[in-house]
Amino acid sequence: MSGRGVWLRARARLRRFPAALAACGDQAAAYGRCVAAVAAGPAELRRDACLEEFQALRECFARAVRLCPC
């Protein structure tokens, strides 16, 4: 079994990432703002502090990748 096919599939997925990120700019910005706000506070960064924003970004990425004609 060759590992070449795995790398080709991984590269193909990575090539779609910029388009998906561009399609999800609002969600990425909201997640980034949330993480920055939580990290800047005096409390420790908690695991699910920005879960809602992360899930919105993840769903947007999934939609963008499915709809991408790439």
A tleap script that builds the chain and sets N, CA, C and O, in Angstrom:
source leaprc.protein.ff14SB
mol = sequence {
  NMET SER GLY ARG GLY VAL TRP LEU ARG ALA
  ARG ALA ARG LEU ARG ARG PHE PRO ALA ALA
  LEU ALA ALA CYS GLY ASP GLN ALA ALA ALA
  TYR GLY ARG CYS VAL ALA ALA VAL ALA ALA
  GLY PRO ALA GLU LEU ARG ARG ASP ALA CYS
  LEU GLU GLU PHE GLN ALA LEU ARG GLU CYS
  PHE ALA ARG ALA VAL ARG LEU CYS PRO CCYS
}
set mol.1.N position { 0.847 -1.178 0.000 }
set mol.1.CA position { 0.000 0.000 0.000 }
set mol.1.C position { 0.890 1.238 0.000 }
set mol.1.O position { 1.821 1.346 0.798 }
set mol.2.N position { 0.600 2.149 -0.884 }
set mol.2.CA position { 1.406 3.354 -1.031 }
set mol.2.C position { 0.814 4.508 -0.237 }
set mol.2.O position { -0.405 4.663 -0.162 }
set mol.3.N position { 1.678 5.306 0.348 }
set mol.3.CA position { 1.228 6.486 1.067 }
set mol.3.C position { 1.046 7.685 0.152 }
set mol.3.O position { 0.619 8.752 0.593 }
set mol.4.N position { 1.369 7.509 -1.116 }
set mol.4.CA position { 1.292 8.628 -2.062 }
set mol.4.C position { -0.132 9.151 -2.210 }
set mol.4.O position { -0.341 10.363 -2.273 }
set mol.5.N position { -1.103 8.262 -2.266 }
set mol.5.CA position { -2.499 8.674 -2.401 }
set mol.5.C position { -2.969 9.516 -1.225 }
set mol.5.O position { -3.764 10.441 -1.391 }
set mol.6.N position { -2.481 9.195 -0.053 }
set mol.6.CA position { -2.845 9.959 1.141 }
set mol.6.C position { -2.361 11.395 1.007 }
set mol.6.O position { -3.099 12.334 1.303 }
set mol.7.N position { -1.143 11.563 0.568 }
set mol.7.CA position { -0.585 12.911 0.425 }
set mol.7.C position { -1.279 13.687 -0.682 }
set mol.7.O position { -1.480 14.895 -0.558 }
set mol.8.N position { -1.643 13.020 -1.746 }
set mol.8.CA position { -2.354 13.707 -2.824 }
set mol.8.C position { -3.719 14.204 -2.354 }
set mol.8.O position { -4.122 15.318 -2.687 }
set mol.9.N position { -4.426 13.388 -1.586 }
set mol.9.CA position { -5.723 13.808 -1.044 }
set mol.9.C position { -5.559 14.942 -0.042 }
set mol.9.O position { -6.359 15.877 -0.025 }
set mol.10.N position { -4.531 14.865 0.788 }
set mol.10.CA position { -4.293 15.925 1.776 }
set mol.10.C position { -3.975 17.243 1.070 }
set mol.10.O position { -4.476 18.296 1.465 }
set mol.11.N position { -3.152 17.189 0.034 }
set mol.11.CA position { -2.833 18.414 -0.720 }
set mol.11.C position { -4.066 18.995 -1.385 }
set mol.11.O position { -4.244 20.213 -1.418 }
set mol.12.N position { -4.909 18.139 -1.909 }
set mol.12.CA position { -6.136 18.615 -2.553 }
set mol.12.C position { -7.025 19.332 -1.545 }
set mol.12.O position { -7.610 20.368 -1.861 }
set mol.13.N position { -7.133 18.786 -0.325 }
set mol.13.CA position { -7.929 19.453 0.715 }
set mol.13.C position { -7.303 20.785 1.104 }
set mol.13.O position { -8.018 21.767 1.298 }
set mol.14.N position { -5.991 20.832 1.219 }
set mol.14.CA position { -5.312 22.078 1.597 }
set mol.14.C position { -5.447 23.150 0.519 }
set mol.14.O position { -5.479 24.339 0.837 }
set mol.15.N position { -5.524 22.756 -0.727 }
set mol.15.CA position { -5.708 23.739 -1.803 }
set mol.15.C position { -7.065 24.422 -1.718 }
set mol.15.O position { -7.215 25.563 -2.155 }
set mol.16.N position { -8.056 23.730 -1.158 }
set mol.16.CA position { -9.393 24.319 -1.023 }
set mol.16.C position { -9.509 25.247 0.181 }
set mol.16.O position { -10.457 26.026 0.271 }
set mol.17.N position { -8.556 25.172 1.104 }
set mol.17.CA position { -8.649 25.935 2.348 }
set mol.17.C position { -8.742 27.450 2.136 }
set mol.17.O position { -9.590 28.073 2.775 }
set mol.18.N position { -7.932 28.081 1.284 }
set mol.18.CA position { -8.055 29.535 1.112 }
set mol.18.C position { -9.443 29.971 0.638 }
set mol.18.O position { -9.956 30.994 1.093 }
set mol.19.N position { -10.045 29.220 -0.256 }
set mol.19.CA position { -11.388 29.567 -0.729 }
set mol.19.C position { -12.407 29.433 0.394 }
set mol.19.O position { -13.303 30.267 0.532 }
set mol.20.N position { -12.269 28.386 1.192 }
set mol.20.CA position { -13.190 28.190 2.316 }
set mol.20.C position { -13.013 29.299 3.344 }
set mol.20.O position { -13.993 29.806 3.890 }
set mol.21.N position { -11.781 29.671 3.605 }
set mol.21.CA position { -11.530 30.752 4.563 }
set mol.21.C position { -12.090 32.069 4.057 }
set mol.21.O position { -12.648 32.843 4.835 }
set mol.22.N position { -11.950 32.332 2.778 }
set mol.22.CA position { -12.493 33.564 2.206 }
set mol.22.C position { -14.010 33.587 2.291 }
set mol.22.O position { -14.604 34.644 2.506 }
set mol.23.N position { -14.640 32.435 2.125 }
set mol.23.CA position { -16.098 32.354 2.191 }
set mol.23.C position { -16.605 32.496 3.623 }
set mol.23.O position { -17.776 32.813 3.833 }
set mol.24.N position { -15.742 32.267 4.604 }
set mol.24.CA position { -16.162 32.265 6.012 }
set mol.24.C position { -15.458 33.365 6.807 }
set mol.24.O position { -15.176 33.197 7.993 }
set mol.25.N position { -15.187 34.453 6.169 }
set mol.25.CA position { -14.458 35.540 6.819 }
set mol.25.C position { -15.161 36.100 8.043 }
set mol.25.O position { -14.511 36.382 9.050 }
set mol.26.N position { -16.468 36.267 7.976 }
set mol.26.CA position { -17.204 36.815 9.127 }
set mol.26.C position { -17.129 35.882 10.327 }
set mol.26.O position { -16.913 36.331 11.452 }
set mol.27.N position { -17.306 34.593 10.091 }
set mol.27.CA position { -17.263 33.626 11.175 }
set mol.27.C position { -15.846 33.505 11.749 }
set mol.27.O position { -15.670 33.367 12.960 }
set mol.28.N position { -14.842 33.557 10.871 }
set mol.28.CA position { -13.457 33.487 11.338 }
set mol.28.C position { -13.117 34.709 12.179 }
set mol.28.O position { -12.435 34.593 13.198 }
set mol.29.N position { -13.587 35.875 11.760 }
set mol.29.CA position { -13.331 37.094 12.522 }
set mol.29.C position { -14.024 37.051 13.887 }
set mol.29.O position { -13.446 37.463 14.892 }
set mol.30.N position { -15.257 36.556 13.919 }
set mol.30.CA position { -15.992 36.461 15.186 }
set mol.30.C position { -15.282 35.501 16.141 }
set mol.30.O position { -15.167 35.783 17.333 }
set mol.31.N position { -14.814 34.382 15.627 }
set mol.31.CA position { -14.090 33.420 16.466 }
set mol.31.C position { -12.782 34.036 16.975 }
set mol.31.O position { -12.437 33.891 18.147 }
set mol.32.N position { -12.070 34.714 16.100 }
set mol.32.CA position { -10.819 35.360 16.501 }
set mol.32.C position { -11.037 36.430 17.560 }
set mol.32.O position { -10.260 36.535 18.509 }
set mol.33.N position { -12.091 37.225 17.401 }
set mol.33.CA position { -12.401 38.249 18.408 }
set mol.33.C position { -12.723 37.609 19.750 }
set mol.33.O position { -12.293 38.094 20.796 }
set mol.34.N position { -13.476 36.525 19.716 }
set mol.34.CA position { -13.840 35.835 20.951 }
set mol.34.C position { -12.593 35.297 21.657 }
set mol.34.O position { -12.422 35.508 22.857 }
set mol.35.N position { -11.736 34.615 20.930 }
set mol.35.CA position { -10.528 34.050 21.521 }
set mol.35.C position { -9.636 35.161 22.070 }
set mol.35.O position { -9.084 35.033 23.164 }
set mol.36.N position { -9.494 36.246 21.317 }
set mol.36.CA position { -8.667 37.360 21.776 }
set mol.36.C position { -9.237 37.980 23.044 }
set mol.36.O position { -8.486 38.310 23.962 }
set mol.37.N position { -10.553 38.142 23.107 }
set mol.37.CA position { -11.180 38.734 24.283 }
set mol.37.C position { -11.020 37.829 25.504 }
set mol.37.O position { -10.742 38.310 26.603 }
set mol.38.N position { -11.193 36.536 25.315 }
set mol.38.CA position { -11.068 35.602 26.437 }
set mol.38.C position { -9.616 35.511 26.898 }
set mol.38.O position { -9.350 35.447 28.098 }
set mol.39.N position { -8.684 35.504 25.960 }
set mol.39.CA position { -7.268 35.389 26.308 }
set mol.39.C position { -6.734 36.662 26.956 }
set mol.39.O position { -5.770 36.605 27.720 }
set mol.40.N position { -7.338 37.795 26.669 }
set mol.40.CA position { -6.859 39.062 27.216 }
set mol.40.C position { -7.339 39.291 28.647 }
set mol.40.O position { -6.799 40.138 29.359 }
set mol.41.N position { -8.333 38.550 29.056 }
set mol.41.CA position { -8.886 38.729 30.393 }
set mol.41.C position { -7.979 38.154 31.462 }
set mol.41.O position { -7.002 37.469 31.161 }
set mol.42.N position { -8.312 38.439 32.717 }
set mol.42.CA position { -7.477 37.950 33.825 }
set mol.42.C position { -7.650 36.460 34.093 }
set mol.42.O position { -6.780 35.845 34.708 }
set mol.43.N position { -8.750 35.871 33.647 }
set mol.43.CA position { -8.997 34.455 33.898 }
set mol.43.C position { -8.250 33.592 32.883 }
set mol.43.O position { -7.807 34.072 31.840 }
set mol.44.N position { -8.124 32.321 33.213 }
set mol.44.CA position { -7.490 31.380 32.296 }
set mol.44.C position { -8.388 31.114 31.097 }
set mol.44.O position { -9.612 31.219 31.186 }
set mol.45.N position { -7.778 30.776 29.995 }
set mol.45.CA position { -8.517 30.419 28.795 }
set mol.45.C position { -9.139 29.043 29.008 }
set mol.45.O position { -8.429 28.068 29.251 }
set mol.46.N position { -10.455 28.967 28.919 }
set mol.46.CA position { -11.170 27.707 29.099 }
set mol.46.C position { -11.391 27.022 27.764 }
set mol.46.O position { -11.419 27.677 26.721 }
set mol.47.N position { -11.546 25.729 27.791 }
set mol.47.CA position { -11.659 24.942 26.565 }
set mol.47.C position { -12.841 25.367 25.695 }
set mol.47.O position { -12.652 25.590 24.499 }
set mol.48.N position { -14.026 25.487 26.234 }
set mol.48.CA position { -15.215 25.778 25.439 }
set mol.48.C position { -15.662 27.228 25.549 }
set mol.48.O position { -16.848 27.524 25.403 }
set mol.49.N position { -14.738 28.120 25.801 }
set mol.49.CA position { -15.086 29.526 25.988 }
set mol.49.C position { -15.723 30.129 24.728 }
set mol.49.O position { -16.601 30.985 24.833 }
set mol.50.N position { -15.297 29.698 23.560 }
set mol.50.CA position { -15.798 30.252 22.296 }
set mol.50.C position { -16.417 29.147 21.441 }
set mol.50.O position { -16.288 29.144 20.217 }
set mol.51.N position { -17.078 28.229 22.095 }
set mol.51.CA position { -17.625 27.066 21.397 }
set mol.51.C position { -18.657 27.460 20.336 }
set mol.51.O position { -18.650 26.912 19.234 }
set mol.52.N position { -19.522 28.385 20.655 }
set mol.52.CA position { -20.559 28.803 19.707 }
set mol.52.C position { -19.946 29.380 18.429 }
set mol.52.O position { -20.373 29.043 17.324 }
set mol.53.N position { -18.950 30.247 18.584 }
set mol.53.CA position { -18.285 30.847 17.432 }
set mol.53.C position { -17.511 29.798 16.633 }
set mol.53.O position { -17.496 29.826 15.402 }
set mol.54.N position { -16.866 28.866 17.355 }
set mol.54.CA position { -16.123 27.814 16.676 }
set mol.54.C position { -17.049 26.924 15.856 }
set mol.54.O position { -16.733 26.571 14.720 }
set mol.55.N position { -18.191 26.562 16.434 }
set mol.55.CA position { -19.127 25.707 15.706 }
set mol.55.C position { -19.669 26.412 14.465 }
set mol.55.O position { -19.856 25.779 13.426 }
set mol.56.N position { -19.923 27.723 14.565 }
set mol.56.CA position { -20.381 28.473 13.394 }
set mol.56.C position { -19.312 28.466 12.307 }
set mol.56.O position { -19.625 28.298 11.128 }
set mol.57.N position { -18.058 28.647 12.693 }
set mol.57.CA position { -16.952 28.632 11.735 }
set mol.57.C position { -16.802 27.241 11.114 }
set mol.57.O position { -16.602 27.116 9.906 }
set mol.58.N position { -16.895 26.220 11.923 }
set mol.58.CA position { -16.764 24.845 11.423 }
set mol.58.C position { -17.871 24.505 10.424 }
set mol.58.O position { -17.610 23.897 9.385 }
set mol.59.N position { -19.103 24.898 10.742 }
set mol.59.CA position { -20.216 24.641 9.825 }
set mol.59.C position { -20.038 25.410 8.519 }
set mol.59.O position { -20.338 24.896 7.442 }
set mol.60.N position { -19.552 26.632 8.619 }
set mol.60.CA position { -19.310 27.424 7.413 }
set mol.60.C position { -18.239 26.759 6.540 }
set mol.60.O position { -18.405 26.657 5.325 }
set mol.61.N position { -17.145 26.310 7.158 }
set mol.61.CA position { -16.094 25.602 6.412 }
set mol.61.C position { -16.665 24.371 5.710 }
set mol.61.O position { -16.368 24.122 4.541 }
set mol.62.N position { -17.476 23.613 6.422 }
set mol.62.CA position { -18.054 22.395 5.832 }
set mol.62.C position { -18.924 22.731 4.621 }
set mol.62.O position { -18.856 22.058 3.593 }
set mol.63.N position { -19.748 23.786 4.753 }
set mol.63.CA position { -20.584 24.211 3.620 }
set mol.63.C position { -19.724 24.692 2.462 }
set mol.63.O position { -19.976 24.342 1.309 }
set mol.64.N position { -18.708 25.495 2.765 }
set mol.64.CA position { -17.855 26.045 1.706 }
set mol.64.C position { -17.117 24.954 0.956 }
set mol.64.O position { -16.973 25.029 -0.264 }
set mol.65.N position { -16.653 23.954 1.661 }
set mol.65.CA position { -15.905 22.860 1.009 }
set mol.65.C position { -16.861 22.035 0.144 }
set mol.65.O position { -16.500 21.624 -0.958 }
set mol.66.N position { -18.068 21.794 0.636 }
set mol.66.CA position { -19.043 21.031 -0.165 }
set mol.66.C position { -19.427 21.777 -1.435 }
set mol.66.O position { -19.623 21.155 -2.479 }
set mol.67.N position { -19.538 23.098 -1.361 }
set mol.67.CA position { -19.996 23.892 -2.496 }
set mol.67.C position { -18.858 24.333 -3.404 }
set mol.67.O position { -19.100 24.862 -4.490 }
set mol.68.N position { -17.634 24.124 -2.977 }
set mol.68.CA position { -16.478 24.595 -3.748 }
set mol.68.C position { -16.368 23.836 -5.073 }
set mol.68.O position { -16.351 22.606 -5.079 }
set mol.69.N position { -16.294 24.559 -6.194 }
set mol.69.CA position { -16.116 23.885 -7.493 }
set mol.69.C position { -14.660 23.529 -7.755 }
set mol.69.O position { -14.312 23.154 -8.874 }
set mol.70.N position { -13.811 23.636 -6.754 }
set mol.70.CA position { -12.372 23.403 -6.905 }
set mol.70.C position { -12.064 21.967 -7.278 }
set mol.70.O position { -10.898 21.608 -7.442 }
savepdb mol mol.pdb
quit
